């Protein structure tokens, strides 16, 4: 049996667990157990499989809902008096079988919480213990083994990364605004669409750099995908990104104001709208959220088909969003959850237009 640990956005653990399970079934892998948020750690998923690591490796490049996949080895709880000394002492007692067959290693780490030391101190403490026990030298540039030692307050997770680069870096954008949506979040949002309609027409009316559009084209190949933005420069930029990913045949974009969707698109045209408005991040001091949400939802109600869905990230003023939503009884709130993206905590809202 092996333990695999997935790292994703806080609030998307169930999405990551579901995607991994689907990919595992396609490879005929036997999953023993799945633990979203193991040890009460958000953004983590622990999976136990009755297979070797080599059976898992083909799945990893196919995953869209996670940043990293690790072969999980140990879980430690460190002493609050001196966490680094506690880490060294406990690592001296661990049996790390991979260390017995390598000529060099390195330790990388991430640190979350309040500490009086940084991640480099974690690497030094763990590395010195491993050198003492296994007499294996450290190589920062070309190690045979990369060991991850991550600290969450006093909880320490030890594992081995199963890929080189982070999995969310899958698009090479020529146009990159300062604030962009992460592809893992875009994938998670797309999973809330009702994917049993025909034809399948999707819109992102705040398309920005095109993350949602690209992710949809990548994971929902049978959908017709539309994007728009009020800024002509943004549209020119997203066109470059679409061409760079060879997706011009799948995605259509144009300049349009999301506050006037009914002027830009036919009535009852889309059965899916997935979007991340920039308001509340770059324009929070200028926007009247009540009026913005009212105009936007009025347009959504008009261009969305009956039983079509809106999936939206609601940043600031989520209360205003819910207050405005009461004025649109035809839009039913199906889901509302808090997620994390780039140290920002918006709510992911899923609305469905009631049948005519």
DRENVO-234752 format. One record per residue: residue in one letter; chain; x, y, z of N, C-alpha, C in turn. Coordinates in steps of 0.1 Angstrom, whole numbers, plus 5000, padded with zeros to 4 digits. Layout:
BEGIN
> resn chain n_c1 n_c2 n_c3 ca_c1 ca_c2 ca_c3 c_c1 c_c2 c_c3
> A A X Y Z X Y Z X Y Z
...
REM end
This chain:
BEGIN
> resn chain n_c1 n_c2 n_c3 ca_c1 ca_c2 ca_c3 c_c1 c_c2 c_c3
> X A 5008 4988 5000 5000 5000 5000 5009 5013 5000
> X A 5004 5023 4993 5012 5036 4992 5002 5047 4996
> X A 5007 5058 5001 5000 5070 5004 5003 5081 4994
> X A 4993 5086 4987 4995 5097 4978 4989 5110 4984
> X A 4996 5121 4984 4990 5133 4989 4989 5144 4978
> X A 4977 5149 4977 4974 5159 4967 4973 5173 4974
> X A 4979 5183 4967 4978 5197 4972 4970 5205 4963
> X A 4960 5211 4968 4951 5219 4959 4947 5232 4967
> X A 4937 5239 4961 4932 5251 4968 4923 5247 4979
> X A 4924 5255 4990 4915 5253 5001 4901 5255 4996
> X A 4892 5245 4999 4879 5245 4995 4876 5237 4983
> X A 4887 5232 4976 4885 5224 4964 4889 5209 4967
> X A 4890 5205 4979 4895 5192 4982 4886 5181 4976
> X A 4873 5183 4976 4864 5173 4971 4865 5172 4956
> X A 4868 5183 4949 4870 5183 4935 4883 5175 4931
> X A 4894 5177 4939 4906 5170 4936 4904 5155 4939
> X A 4897 5152 4949 4895 5138 4952 4887 5131 4941
> X A 4877 5138 4936 4869 5132 4926 4877 5130 4913
> X A 4884 5140 4909 4892 5139 4897 4902 5128 4898
> X A 4909 5127 4909 4919 5116 4910 4912 5102 4910
> X A 4901 5101 4916 4894 5088 4916 4890 5084 4902
> X A 4885 5094 4894 4881 5091 4880 4893 5087 4872
> X A 4904 5094 4873 4916 5090 4866 4921 5076 4870
> X A 4920 5073 4883 4925 5060 4888 4916 5049 4883
> X A 4903 5051 4882 4894 5041 4877 4897 5038 4862
> X A 4901 5048 4855 4904 5047 4841 4917 5038 4839
> X A 4925 5039 4849 4938 5031 4849 4936 5018 4856
> X A 4924 5014 4861 4921 5002 4868 4929 5001 4881
> X A 4931 5013 4888 4937 5013 4901 4928 5011 4912
> X A 4932 5004 4922 4923 5002 4934 4926 5012 4945
> X A 4916 5020 4948 4918 5030 4959 4912 5024 4972
> X A 4920 5024 4982 4916 5018 4995 4908 5028 5003
> X A 4913 5041 5003 4906 5051 5011 4910 5065 5006
> X A 4901 5075 5008 4904 5089 5004 4900 5097 5016
> X A 4910 5106 5020 4908 5115 5032 4909 5129 5027
> X A 4899 5136 5024 4900 5151 5022 4903 5158 5035
> X A 4911 5167 5035 4916 5175 5046 4921 5166 5058
> X A 4930 5157 5055 4936 5148 5065 4942 5157 5076
> X A 4941 5152 5088 4947 5159 5100 4941 5174 5101
> X A 4929 5176 5095 4922 5189 5095 4930 5199 5088
> X A 4938 5195 5078 4946 5204 5070 4939 5207 5057
> X A 4934 5220 5055 4927 5223 5043 4937 5224 5031
> X A 4932 5221 5019 4940 5221 5007 4948 5208 5005
> X A 4945 5198 5014 4952 5185 5013 4942 5174 5010
> X A 4947 5164 5003 4939 5152 5001 4948 5140 5002
> X A 4946 5130 5011 4954 5118 5013 4947 5107 5007
> X A 4954 5099 4998 4948 5088 4991 4956 5075 4994
> X A 4950 5065 4998 4957 5052 4999 4953 5043 4988
> X A 4964 5037 4982 4962 5028 4970 4969 5015 4972
> X A 4964 5005 4966 4970 4992 4967 4979 4989 4955
> X A 4988 4999 4952 4996 4998 4940 5010 5004 4943
> X A 5019 5003 4933 5032 5010 4935 5031 5024 4929
> X A 5042 5032 4932 5043 5045 4926 5042 5045 4911
> X A 5049 5035 4905 5049 5035 4890 5036 5035 4884
> X A 5026 5029 4891 5012 5028 4885 5005 5042 4886
> X A 5010 5050 4895 5003 5063 4897 5009 5074 4887
> X A 5021 5072 4884 5028 5083 4876 5020 5087 4863
> X A 5015 5077 4855 5008 5081 4843 4996 5090 4846
> X A 4990 5090 4858 4978 5098 4861 4982 5113 4863
> X A 4994 5115 4868 4997 5129 4873 4996 5139 4862
> X A 5002 5138 4850 5001 5148 4840 4986 5152 4836
> X A 4977 5143 4839 4963 5145 4835 4955 5153 4845
> X A 4961 5155 4857 4953 5162 4868 4952 5177 4865
> X A 4940 5182 4867 4938 5197 4865 4934 5204 4878
> X A 4932 5196 4888 4926 5202 4901 4936 5203 4912
> X A 4949 5200 4909 4959 5200 4920 4972 5208 4915
> X A 4979 5213 4925 4992 5219 4922 5003 5208 4922
> X A 5003 5200 4932 5013 5190 4934 5008 5177 4939
> X A 5016 5166 4935 5013 5153 4940 5025 5147 4946
> X A 5024 5142 4958 5036 5137 4965 5033 5123 4970
> X A 5044 5115 4970 5044 5102 4977 5045 5105 4992
> X A 5034 5104 5000 5035 5108 5014 5041 5097 5022
> X A 5051 5101 5031 5058 5092 5039 5055 5093 5054
> X A 5055 5105 5059 5054 5106 5074 5046 5118 5078
> X A 5039 5117 5089 5032 5128 5095 5038 5129 5110
> X A 5043 5141 5113 5049 5144 5126 5042 5155 5133
> X A 5042 5155 5146 5038 5167 5154 5050 5171 5162
> X A 5054 5184 5160 5066 5189 5166 5063 5196 5180
> X A 5073 5196 5188 5072 5203 5201 5071 5218 5200
> X A 5062 5224 5207 5061 5239 5206 5073 5246 5212
> X A 5080 5240 5222 5091 5246 5228 5102 5249 5218
> X A 5106 5239 5210 5116 5242 5200 5113 5232 5188
> X A 5105 5237 5179 5101 5229 5168 5112 5223 5159
> X A 5123 5231 5157 5134 5227 5148 5142 5216 5155
> X A 5145 5217 5168 5151 5206 5175 5143 5194 5175
> X A 5130 5195 5177 5120 5184 5176 5120 5177 5163
> X A 5121 5186 5152 5121 5180 5139 5134 5172 5137
> X A 5145 5177 5141 5158 5170 5139 5158 5156 5147
> X A 5153 5157 5159 5153 5145 5167 5144 5134 5161
> X A 5132 5138 5156 5123 5128 5151 5128 5123 5138
> X A 5134 5131 5129 5139 5126 5116 5150 5116 5118
> X A 5158 5117 5129 5168 5108 5131 5163 5094 5134
> X A 5150 5093 5138 5144 5080 5141 5136 5074 5130
> X A 5134 5082 5118 5126 5077 5107 5134 5068 5098
> X A 5126 5058 5093 5132 5049 5083 5128 5054 5069
> X A 5137 5061 5063 5134 5066 5049 5141 5058 5039
> X A 5134 5048 5034 5140 5038 5025 5146 5044 5013
> X A 5140 5055 5007 5146 5061 4995 5160 5066 4998
> X A 5163 5070 5010 5176 5076 5013 5187 5065 5013
> X A 5183 5053 5013 5193 5042 5014 5199 5039 5000
> X A 5193 5044 4990 5197 5040 4976 5201 5052 4967
> X A 5204 5063 4973 5207 5075 4966 5221 5080 4970
> X A 5227 5087 4960 5241 5093 4963 5240 5107 4967
> X A 5229 5114 4966 5227 5128 4971 5213 5131 4972
> X A 5210 5141 4980 5196 5145 4982 5196 5160 4985
> X A 5183 5165 4985 5181 5179 4990 5168 5179 4997
> X A 5166 5189 5005 5153 5191 5012 5147 5204 5008
> X A 5134 5204 5003 5127 5216 5001 5115 5217 5011
> X A 5110 5228 5013 5099 5229 5023 5090 5241 5020
> X A 5078 5240 5025 5069 5252 5026 5065 5253 5040
> X A 5063 5265 5045 5060 5268 5059 5047 5276 5059
> X A 5037 5272 5067 5025 5279 5069 5022 5281 5084
> X A 5019 5293 5088 5016 5295 5102 5025 5306 5108
> X A 5026 5307 5121 5034 5317 5128 5046 5310 5134
> X A 5058 5313 5130 5070 5308 5135 5081 5319 5136
> X A 5091 5316 5144 5102 5326 5145 5113 5322 5136
> X A 5111 5314 5126 5121 5309 5116 5114 5308 5103
> X A 5123 5307 5092 5117 5306 5078 5119 5292 5073
> X A 5115 5290 5061 5116 5277 5055 5130 5272 5053
> X A 5140 5281 5052 5154 5277 5051 5159 5270 5063
> X A 5154 5274 5075 5158 5268 5087 5152 5254 5088
> X A 5140 5252 5083 5134 5238 5082 5143 5229 5074
> X A 5147 5234 5062 5155 5226 5053 5169 5223 5060
> X A 5174 5232 5067 5187 5230 5074 5186 5219 5085
> X A 5175 5221 5093 5173 5211 5104 5171 5197 5099
> X A 5162 5196 5089 5159 5182 5083 5171 5177 5076
> X A 5178 5185 5068 5190 5181 5061 5201 5176 5070
> X A 5204 5183 5080 5215 5179 5089 5212 5166 5096
> X A 5199 5163 5099 5195 5151 5105 5197 5139 5096
> X A 5194 5141 5083 5195 5131 5073 5210 5128 5070
> X A 5218 5138 5069 5232 5136 5067 5238 5128 5078
> X A 5235 5132 5091 5240 5124 5102 5236 5110 5102
> X A 5224 5107 5098 5219 5093 5099 5224 5085 5087
> X A 5223 5090 5075 5226 5082 5063 5239 5085 5057
> X A 5247 5095 5062 5260 5099 5056 5259 5101 5041
> X A 5248 5107 5037 5246 5110 5023 5247 5125 5021
> X A 5255 5130 5011 5257 5144 5009 5245 5151 5003
> X A 5245 5164 5006 5234 5173 5000 5239 5178 4987
> X A 5230 5178 4977 5233 5184 4964 5221 5193 4961
> X A 5223 5206 4960 5212 5216 4958 5208 5216 4943
> X A 5218 5213 4934 5215 5215 4920 5210 5202 4913
> X A 5217 5191 4916 5213 5179 4909 5212 5167 4919
> X A 5202 5168 4928 5201 5157 4938 5194 5144 4931
> X A 5198 5133 4937 5191 5121 4933 5177 5120 4939
> X A 5175 5127 4950 5162 5126 4957 5159 5140 4963
> X A 5147 5144 4960 5142 5157 4965 5131 5153 4976
> X A 5134 5157 4988 5125 5154 5000 5118 5166 5004
> X A 5104 5166 5004 5096 5177 5009 5093 5176 5023
> X A 5097 5186 5031 5093 5187 5045 5085 5200 5048
> X A 5072 5198 5049 5063 5210 5050 5058 5211 5064
> X A 5057 5224 5069 5053 5226 5082 5040 5235 5082
> X A 5030 5229 5089 5017 5236 5091 5016 5238 5106
> X A 5019 5250 5110 5020 5253 5125 5030 5243 5131
> X A 5025 5233 5138 5034 5223 5144 5032 5209 5138
> X A 5024 5208 5127 5022 5196 5120 5032 5195 5108
> X A 5039 5185 5107 5050 5183 5097 5046 5172 5088
> X A 5046 5174 5075 5043 5164 5065 5056 5162 5056
> X A 5060 5149 5055 5072 5145 5048 5068 5137 5036
> X A 5073 5140 5024 5070 5133 5012 5079 5135 5001
> X A 5077 5129 4990 5086 5130 4978 5077 5135 4966
> X A 5080 5146 4960 5073 5151 4949 5074 5141 4937
> X A 5063 5139 4930 5063 5129 4919 5063 5136 4905
> X A 5066 5149 4905 5068 5156 4892 5077 5168 4894
> X A 5082 5173 4884 5092 5184 4885 5086 5198 4886
> X A 5077 5202 4877 5071 5215 4878 5057 5214 4884
> X A 5052 5225 4889 5039 5226 4894 5028 5224 4883
> X A 5018 5216 4886 5009 5211 4876 5000 5223 4871
> X A 4999 5234 4878 4990 5245 4874 4997 5253 4863
> X A 5010 5251 4861 5017 5259 4851 5016 5253 4837
> X A 5004 5252 4832 5002 5245 4820 4999 5254 4808
> X A 4998 5267 4810 4996 5276 4799 5007 5286 4798
> X A 5012 5288 4787 5023 5298 4785 5017 5310 4778
> X A 5013 5319 4787 5005 5331 4783 5014 5342 4778
> X A 5011 5347 4766 5019 5359 4761 5013 5372 4768
> X A 5000 5371 4771 4994 5383 4777 4991 5378 4792
> X A 4996 5386 4801 4995 5382 4815 4992 5394 4824
> X A 4980 5397 4827 4977 5408 4836 4982 5406 4850
> X A 4982 5416 4858 4988 5414 4872 4980 5405 4880
> X A 4967 5405 4879 4958 5396 4887 4952 5386 4877
> X A 4955 5373 4879 4949 5363 4870 4943 5351 4879
> X A 4934 5344 4873 4928 5333 4880 4937 5320 4878
> X A 4939 5312 4888 4947 5300 4887 4939 5290 4880
> X A 4946 5282 4871 4939 5272 4863 4932 5261 4872
> X A 4937 5258 4884 4931 5248 4892 4917 5253 4897
> X A 4916 5266 4900 4903 5271 4904 4894 5272 4892
> X A 4899 5275 4881 4890 5275 4869 4885 5261 4866
> X A 4893 5251 4868 4889 5237 4866 4878 5234 4876
> X A 4880 5238 4889 4870 5235 4899 4857 5241 4896
> X A 4857 5254 4891 4845 5261 4888 4837 5254 4877
> X A 4844 5249 4867 4838 5242 4855 4831 5229 4859
> X A 4835 5223 4870 4829 5211 4874 4815 5212 4879
> X A 4811 5225 4882 4797 5227 4887 4787 5229 4876
> X A 4792 5229 4863 4783 5230 4852 4774 5218 4851
> X A 4762 5220 4846 4754 5208 4843 4757 5203 4829
> X A 4765 5193 4828 4771 5189 4816 4763 5178 4808
> X A 4750 5180 4808 4742 5170 4801 4732 5177 4791
> X A 4736 5189 4788 4727 5197 4778 4733 5196 4764
> X A 4725 5199 4754 4730 5199 4741 4721 5209 4733
> X A 4727 5219 4726 4742 5221 4725 4747 5227 4738
> X A 4760 5226 4740 4767 5232 4752 4774 5245 4748
> X A 4769 5256 4753 4774 5269 4750 4778 5276 4763
> X A 4791 5279 4764 4797 5285 4776 4802 5299 4774
> X A 4800 5308 4784 4805 5321 4783 4812 5325 4796
> X A 4824 5332 4794 4830 5339 4804 4830 5354 4801
> X A 4822 5362 4807 4820 5376 4803 4831 5385 4809
> X A 4839 5380 4818 4851 5387 4823 4863 5379 4820
> X A 4866 5377 4808 4876 5367 4804 4890 5370 4808
> X A 4894 5382 4810 4907 5386 4814 4918 5380 4805
> X A 4927 5372 4811 4938 5366 4803 4933 5353 4796
> X A 4921 5348 4799 4915 5337 4793 4917 5323 4800
> X A 4920 5324 4813 4922 5311 4820 4910 5302 4819
> X A 4898 5307 4822 4886 5299 4822 4883 5294 4808
> X A 4886 5302 4798 4883 5298 4784 4893 5287 4780
> X A 4906 5288 4783 4915 5278 4780 4913 5265 4787
> X A 4909 5266 4800 4907 5254 4808 4894 5247 4803
> X A 4884 5254 4799 4872 5248 4793 4875 5241 4780
> X A 4883 5248 4771 4886 5242 4758 4894 5229 4760
> X A 4902 5229 4771 4911 5218 4774 4904 5206 4780
> X A 4893 5209 4788 4887 5198 4796 4872 5195 4791
> X A 4866 5205 4783 4853 5203 4778 4853 5204 4763
> X A 4859 5195 4756 4861 5197 4742 4848 5198 4733
> X A 4837 5193 4739 4825 5193 4731 4817 5206 4733
> X A 4821 5215 4741 4814 5228 4744 4819 5238 4734
> X A 4809 5247 4730 4813 5259 4723 4816 5270 4733
> X A 4827 5277 4732 4832 5286 4742 4833 5300 4737
> X A 4827 5309 4745 4827 5323 4742 4833 5331 4753
> X A 4840 5342 4750 4846 5350 4760 4844 5365 4756
> X A 4843 5374 4766 4842 5388 4763 4847 5396 4775
> X A 4851 5408 4772 4856 5418 4782 4853 5432 4777
> X A 4851 5441 4786 4848 5455 4782 4860 5462 4776
> X A 4873 5457 4779 4885 5464 4775 4890 5458 4762
> X A 4891 5466 4751 4896 5461 4738 4910 5455 4739
> X A 4919 5462 4748 4932 5457 4749 4933 5443 4756
> X A 4924 5441 4765 4923 5427 4771 4919 5417 4760
> X A 4910 5420 4752 4905 5411 4741 4917 5408 4732
> X A 4925 5418 4728 4936 5415 4720 4946 5407 4727
> X A 4948 5409 4740 4957 5400 4747 4953 5386 4748
> X A 4940 5384 4751 4935 5370 4753 4935 5363 4739
> X A 4933 5370 4728 4935 5364 4715 4949 5358 4713
> X A 4959 5365 4718 4973 5360 4717 4974 5348 4725
> X A 4968 5347 4737 4969 5335 4745 4962 5323 4739
> X A 4951 5326 4732 4943 5315 4726 4951 5310 4714
> X A 4957 5319 4706 4965 5314 4695 4977 5306 4699
> X A 4984 5311 4710 4995 5304 4715 4992 5290 4719
> X A 4980 5287 4724 4976 5274 4728 4969 5266 4717
> X A 4969 5272 4705 4962 5265 4693 4948 5262 4696
> X A 4940 5271 4702 4926 5269 4705 4917 5279 4698
> X A 4922 5285 4688 4913 5295 4681 4901 5288 4675
> X A 4901 5275 4672 4890 5268 4666 4879 5266 4677
> X A 4882 5267 4690 4873 5263 4701 4867 5275 4708
> X A 4874 5287 4707 4871 5298 4715 4868 5311 4706
> X A 4857 5317 4709 4854 5330 4702 4853 5341 4713
> X A 4860 5352 4710 4860 5363 4719 4856 5376 4712
> X A 4851 5386 4720 4848 5399 4715 4847 5409 4726
> X A 4847 5422 4723 4846 5432 4733 4831 5434 4736
> X A 4828 5433 4749 4814 5435 4754 4815 5438 4769
> X A 4805 5446 4773 4804 5449 4788 4795 5439 4795
> X A 4801 5433 4805 4793 5422 4812 4781 5428 4819
> X A 4780 5441 4821 4769 5447 4828 4757 5449 4818
> X A 4760 5446 4805 4749 5447 4795 4750 5434 4786
> X A 4749 5423 4792 4750 5410 4784 4739 5409 4774
> X A 4727 5414 4777 4716 5413 4768 4718 5421 4755
> X A 4727 5431 4755 4730 5438 4743 4740 5431 4735
> X A 4748 5422 4741 4759 5415 4734 4755 5401 4729
> X A 4745 5395 4735 4742 5381 4731 4727 5379 4730
> X A 4723 5369 4723 4708 5366 4721 4702 5361 4734
> X A 4689 5362 4736 4682 5357 4747 4683 5342 4748
> X A 4685 5336 4760 4685 5322 4763 4695 5315 4754
> X A 4707 5321 4752 4717 5315 4743 4726 5305 4750
> X A 4730 5308 4762 4740 5300 4769 4734 5291 4779
> X A 4740 5279 4781 4735 5271 4792 4746 5269 4803
> X A 4757 5277 4801 4767 5278 4812 4774 5292 4811
> X A 4775 5298 4823 4783 5310 4824 4793 5308 4836
> X A 4805 5309 4833 4816 5307 4844 4825 5319 4844
> X A 4826 5326 4855 4834 5338 4854 4839 5342 4868
> X A 4849 5351 4867 4856 5357 4879 4857 5372 4877
> X A 4847 5379 4882 4847 5394 4880 4860 5400 4887
> X A 4866 5410 4880 4877 5416 4887 4873 5426 4898
> X A 4861 5430 4898 4856 5440 4907 4858 5435 4921
> X A 4863 5443 4930 4865 5439 4944 4880 5436 4946
> X A 4888 5435 4935 4902 5433 4937 4909 5446 4931
> X A 4907 5448 4918 4914 5460 4912 4905 5473 4913
> X A 4892 5471 4914 4883 5482 4913 4874 5484 4925
> X A 4878 5478 4936 4869 5478 4948 4865 5491 4953
> X A 4873 5501 4952 4870 5515 4957 4861 5523 4947
> X A 4860 5518 4935 4852 5525 4925 4839 5520 4922
> X A 4836 5507 4926 4824 5500 4921 4813 5501 4932
> X A 4801 5503 4928 4790 5501 4936 4785 5486 4934
> X A 4788 5478 4944 4785 5464 4942 4771 5461 4940
> X A 4762 5468 4947 4748 5465 4946 4743 5467 4932
> X A 4747 5478 4926 4742 5481 4912 4749 5472 4902
> X A 4762 5469 4905 4769 5460 4896 4763 5447 4895
> X A 4761 5440 4907 4755 5427 4907 4741 5427 4901
> X A 4733 5438 4904 4720 5439 4899 4720 5439 4883
> X A 4728 5447 4877 4729 5447 4863 4734 5434 4857
> X A 4744 5429 4864 4750 5417 4858 4740 5405 4859
> X A 4733 5403 4870 4724 5392 4872 4712 5394 4863
> X A 4708 5406 4860 4697 5409 4851 4701 5404 4837
> X A 4713 5406 4832 4718 5401 4820 4719 5386 4819
> X A 4724 5381 4830 4726 5366 4831 4712 5360 4830
> X A 4702 5365 4837 4689 5359 4836 4683 5359 4822
> X A 4687 5369 4814 4682 5370 4800 4689 5361 4790
> X A 4702 5360 4792 4710 5353 4781 4712 5338 4785
> X A 4708 5334 4798 4710 5320 4802 4697 5312 4799
> X A 4699 5300 4794 4688 5291 4791 4682 5286 4804
> X A 4669 5282 4804 4663 5276 4815 4671 5263 4819
> X A 4673 5262 4832 4682 5251 4837 4697 5253 4834
> X A 4700 5264 4828 4714 5268 4827 4720 5273 4840
> X A 4733 5273 4841 4740 5276 4854 4750 5287 4852
> X A 4750 5295 4863 4761 5305 4865 4770 5301 4876
> X A 4783 5300 4873 4793 5297 4884 4802 5310 4884
> X A 4802 5316 4896 4809 5329 4898 4817 5329 4911
> X A 4828 5336 4910 4835 5339 4922 4831 5353 4928
> X A 4826 5353 4940 4821 5365 4946 4831 5369 4956
> X A 4838 5380 4954 4849 5385 4963 4843 5393 4974
> X A 4845 5406 4973 4840 5415 4983 4825 5416 4982
> X A 4819 5419 4994 4805 5422 4995 4796 5410 4990
> X A 4800 5398 4995 4791 5387 4992 4777 5388 4998
> X A 4776 5396 5008 4762 5399 5013 4754 5407 5003
> X A 4760 5417 4997 4754 5424 4986 4749 5415 4975
> X A 4758 5405 4972 4754 5396 4961 4741 5388 4965
> X A 4741 5383 4977 4729 5376 4981 4717 5384 4982
> X A 4719 5397 4986 4707 5406 4987 4702 5409 4973
> X A 4710 5411 4964 4705 5413 4950 4699 5401 4944
> X A 4704 5389 4948 4699 5377 4942 4684 5375 4946
> X A 4680 5380 4957 4666 5379 4961 4657 5386 4951
> X A 4662 5395 4943 4654 5402 4933 4652 5394 4920
> X A 4659 5382 4920 4658 5374 4908 4654 5360 4912
> X A 4641 5358 4915 4636 5345 4919 4638 5334 4909
> X A 4640 5338 4896 4642 5327 4886 4656 5321 4887
> X A 4665 5328 4895 4679 5322 4897 4680 5316 4911
> X A 4681 5303 4911 4682 5296 4923 4696 5293 4928
> X A 4700 5296 4940 4713 5294 4945 4714 5279 4949
> X A 4723 5272 4942 4725 5258 4945 4737 5256 4954
> X A 4747 5264 4954 4759 5261 4961 4766 5274 4965
> X A 4772 5275 4976 4780 5287 4981 4790 5282 4990
> X A 4803 5283 4986 4814 5278 4994 4826 5288 4994
> X A 4833 5288 5004 4845 5297 5005 4857 5289 5000
> X A 4865 5295 4991 4877 5289 4986 4889 5298 4987
> X A 4901 5293 4985 4913 5302 4985 4919 5302 4972
> X A 4923 5314 4967 4931 5315 4955 4940 5327 4956
> X A 4953 5324 4956 4963 5334 4957 4962 5343 4969
> X A 4960 5337 4981 4958 5344 4994 4946 5353 4994
> X A 4937 5350 4985 4924 5357 4985 4913 5347 4987
> X A 4903 5350 4995 4892 5341 4998 4878 5345 4994
> X A 4876 5343 4981 4862 5346 4976 4853 5334 4978
> X A 4840 5336 4976 4830 5326 4977 4827 5321 4962
> X A 4826 5308 4961 4823 5302 4948 4808 5299 4949
> X A 4800 5306 4940 4786 5305 4940 4781 5299 4927
> X A 4771 5290 4929 4765 5282 4917 4750 5286 4917
> X A 4746 5292 4906 4732 5295 4904 4726 5287 4892
> X A 4714 5284 4893 4707 5277 4882 4694 5284 4879
> X A 4692 5287 4866 4679 5293 4862 4668 5283 4862
> X A 4657 5286 4868 4646 5277 4870 4640 5274 4856
> X A 4634 5262 4854 4627 5259 4842 4616 5270 4839
> X A 4614 5272 4826 4604 5282 4822 4590 5277 4827
REM end
